[in-house]
Amino acid sequence: MILWLTGLPGSGKSTLASGLEQRLRQQGTPCYVLDGDVVRKGLSSDLGFSPKDRSENIRRIGEVAALFADAGLIVITAFISPYRADRARARTAGGAFFHEIYIKAPVEVCEVRDPKGHYRRARAGELAEFTGVSAPYEAPEAADLVIETNKETVEESLDRLMNYVRARLTAG
């Protein structure tokens, strides 16, 4: 299974990915988190943040996630993945394993959270091509699950994710 968490910076993707990983590991379910910051330091260290580089980054991640899922892991990805076409390409790579999870929060909420200070820097003109400020985010049109992190607690969001995973694992 590939759980592709997508959403604006600060929407809660990494928080939910690591929380879900903890819960799955506690029950003995093999899983792995592919996080944007980690992947950018290794697999995609040669890429910038232009639209072309963002697309290539997501293509690489989609291929890696498909390999991990084929090996029997639940793969949890936490990437902005701002373009629908790139997420569609990742869905094609992942096939039946792929589940698009939209971690939805208004940009105003994400800016208040701003865990890394990126929105502030982008508004000050220090960061070019920042999603939600100077670069677009194309919200999913038909996500498999939508979690609105501004309307529920982290625990409630994690419960919904776990219920989603359990339902798919028992369905076969």
Summary of the structure (lengths in Angstrom):
residues: 172
radius of gyration: 15.4
end to end distance: 10.9
largest distance: 49.4
contacts: 534
relative contact order: 0.21
helix: 49%
strand: 16%
